[in-house]
Amino acid sequence: MANPFPIPLNALRAIEIVARHGALAPAAEELGVTIGAVSQHLRRAEDRLGIELFARTPHGLKPLPALANILPQLTGGFTQLQDGLANLTGAHDNVLNVTVGSIFASRWLIWRVHKFSTLHPGLEVRLTVTAAMLDLNRPDIDCGIRYGDGDWPGVDVSRIGGQDYQPVCSPLIRDMVRRPADLANVPVIADQTSMLDWPAWLARAGLDPKMPLNGPVYSDASLAFDAAISGQGVLLAADMMTADAVSDGRLIRPFDLPVTGHRGYFLATAKGRREPKKLRYFREWLTEEVPASVRGYVHQNMGLTTS
């Protein structure tokens, strides 16, 4: 009987990792071998299969069409193996690992995650807060919360909210922003990490989308948010992220004129990965909690009221 695996499983795993990352180092780190050993895996696999798998380019290793076509199957297969072993041993059933950006973590999730823990007392939530888009196929990550169009390769997504956005500012400068046209004369905070669309909002307000806006510039979303609270200027922000600050009076929405964009927050998982109970519980909780927060409801222990 012909060997269904003409190349070793470790070599196949190395091929899959390198194809996703375009480099040898991530495969070496994950497999616990040297970069040279990974390179040998690739060369021997190509020799045994009789085809080239990668194009060696100045920008890294690029999977050739034959490999690119089957990469989703390879990735899904190894993900299912990881999940199968976890099921066999019962490992990580009581821990939900979530990767999330800093603004979502600090302005929304951290104030509510204890509510999820109260509903599921035997389930621990561990957050990996980073601006980097981590690989959701990693065995130590169950899911991620990402902001964008929802069109990421190798990922299954479900939208959880965050499409509506509008300007916010501190009550300290309320008298300076009575009309949208006042934005030409007040500081407007620039968040360099934001994907929100000032021209679209300006057009919605009946203003020139190219109207120049000037003010302090921040390369960190949390600092831009704090700058708005401290009265440094007007910030364009998602309603979902500002609901708590509006509820407790730290921020106001001076024009009450939201725009619904095509971007938003998504719960993301590796494509083809099974959904364990812990992830289903988290998805169901987000489905209920996000709309409530957008309406301005917050946890009673925070001592806040509805805006």
N, C-alpha and C positions, 0 to 999 in steps of 0.2 A: 504493500500500500504506500502510495506517495506521501511524503512528509507534508502535512498541511502548513507547516511553518518552515520554509526553506531558510529563513534567517532567524537567529535567536530572538526571544521575546524582548530581551534588554536592548538589542539593536533596533527592534521595531519601536520601542518606547523612545529611544534616542532620536530616531527619525521624526517621530511625531512632535517631540518637544522642539527640536531644531526648526522644523517646518513652521511651527507657530511663532517662534521668537526670532527666527532668522539669524541665530547665532549658536555657537557651540557651548558657551559658558553656562547658560541656564540649564541645559541638559546635563552638563557635568555636575552642577550643583545638586540638581534633583536626584540624579542617579548615584551620587557619591563617588564619582570616578574623576579622572583627569580629563582635561580638554583633549589631550592626545588620544585617550581611549575612546572618546566619543567620535573623533575623526576617523579612527580605525573602524568603528562600528559602521559608519556611513560608507567607507570605501569597500569594506567586505560585503555589505548588503548590496551595493551596486554591482559588484563582481558576480555575486551569486544570482541576482535577478537578471543580470545582463542588460540593464538599462541605467541611465543616469537619473538620479533623483533630484539633484540640486544644481542650480546655476551658481557658480562662485562669482560674486560681483563685488565691486568696491564698497557696496552698501550692505554686504552680508550674504548669507546663503538664501537663495530664493527657490522655493519648490517649483520644479518643472511641471508642466500640465498633467502628466501621468500621476504624480504624487498629489498635486493640488486637488485633483478630482476625487481622490479617496480620503483626503485629510479629514473631512467631517466624520467619516466612518471610523477612522483610527482614533480620533479624539473621543467620539462617543463610546467606542468599545472600551478604551482604557478608563473612562469615567464610570462606566457600568461595572467594570472589574473592581474599582475602588469602592463603589457603593456596595457591591456584593460582599466584599470582605468586611466592610463596616457592619453590614447586616448580620454576617456570620458570627462576629465577635461581640456585637452590641456596642461597639465603640462609638463614642460621640453622640449617642442617642439623646443625651441630656444637655448637650452644648450646641448652641446655634451661633455659628461664626458669620458675622456680617461685615463686609467692607463698605465704607461709606465716606463721603466727603466731609470736610470740617464744618461747612456751614449748615448742612443738613443735621449733622450730629449735634452741634452746639446750639442751634436755634430751634430745633424741633424734636429730634429723637431723644436727646438726653433728658428732656423734661417729661417724657411720656413712657420711656421704656420700662419703668417700674410698674406701670399699669399692666403691661404685657406680662411681666414676671408675676404679678399678683394673680392673673388669670391662669398662669401655668407655673405654679410654684416649683415644680421639679425641673424646670428648664432654665438653664443659665444662658444669657445672651452675652457674647463677647464681641466687642466692636474693634475693628481695625480701621482707624481714621487716617485717611491719606488722600492726597490729591491725585495720586497715580491711579491708573485704571488697572487694577490687579487682575491676574489671570483667574477666571472663575472656575477653571478646571483643577485648580490646586486642591488637594485633599483637605487642606486646613481651612477652606472657605466654602460655606454653604450657599451664600448668595451675596449680592451687592445691591446697593441703591445708587443709581447713576442719574445724572441730569443730562439731557440732550434730546436728540431726535428719536432715540430708541432703536436706531439702526446700527447695531454693532455686530461684527462677524462672529459666528460661533456662539451666539447668546440668544436665549429665549427671554422675552421681556413681557411685563404687564404694567401698564401705566397706573401710577398711584396718585398723581395730582401735580400741582405746581404750574399749570399752564397760564393762570391769570397773574398779571403783574401790573404795577403802577408805581408812581413816585410816592415816597414817604419822607418825612422829616420830623425833627423834634418840635414839640409845641413851643420851644423857645424862639423859633423863627417863623411861627405861624403867620404873623402879620406881614411877612415879606413875600408870602406865596399865596395870595388871594386868587389869582388867575393863572392859568397855564402860561400866558405870555410873560409872567413875572420871572420865569426860569431864565430869561435872557439877562436878568440883573441880579441873580442870587448865585452863590456857589453851588455847583452841581458836582457831587462826588463821583469820580470815575473809578469803578471797580474793574481792574484789568483782567480779572478772571471771569467776569460775567459774560453769559451768552444772551442776555436780555437785549432787546432791540429798542433803543431810544428813538430812532427815526420812525418806527412803526407807532410808538406811543404819541410822538409829536403830531404825526399825521392824524391820528385818532382824535387829538385835541384841537384839530383845525389849524395847526401851525406848520411852518415850513420844516419838513423832515431834516433839512440840512442846517437848521438854526444852530449857530455855534453855542456850545455849552462849556463853561469853564468852572474849575474848582479843584480841590485836592485830589490827588491820584493815589490809589492804593493797589498793591499787587496781591493783597490777601483779602478774601471776602469778609472774614470776621472783623478785620480792622475797619473795612469800609462801613460795615453795619454799625460798629461802635462809634465811628465818626458821625454817622447820621444821628444816633441817639444823643451824642454830646452837642449837637447843634452846629456842626461844621458845614452842613449843606443838605441838599436834597439827593436822595438815592433812589435809583430804580430797582425794585425788589419784588420777588414773587410774594403774592398775598399769603401763601401758605407759610412762608418763612417769617413774615412780619405779624402774623395774627396775634401772638402772645404780647409782643411789644405794643401793638395798637390797643389790645385789651386793657393793659395796665397803664396806658397813658404815656409810655416812654416815646412812642412814635404816633404820628397821625398820618392819614391819607388826605392831603389837603384838597384834592380835586375829586376824589371818589370816582375815578374814571379808569377802570381796569381794561386792559387789552388781553385777549386770549391768544396766546402764541401756539406754535406747533411743537415747541419743546416742552419738556416737563420732567418729572421724576418718575423713574421706572424701577421696579423690582426686577433684578436680572439674575439669571442662573445659566450655567453652562448648558448649551444645546444638547438635548437628548438625555439629560440627567434626570433621574427619577425624583419625585417630590416626596420626601419623608414627612411624617406627621409634624415634626417640629417646624418645618418650613411652611407647611399648609397652615398651621396655627398662626404663624407670623404674617402670612399673606392675608388671612381672614381678618386679623386684628388691624392691619394697615387699611384694609378696605373700609372698616368702620371708623377708625380713629382719624384718618386724614380728612374726610369730609367734615367731621365734627370740629377739627382744629381750624379749618378754613372759615367756618361759621363764627369762629371766635371763642369756642368753648375750650377751657383749659382745666387742668386737674385742680380739684378743690383745695388740695394742700398748698397750692401756690398762692392762694388768697386773691385770685384775679376774678374779674367779672367779664361778662360778655360785652363786646363793643357795640 
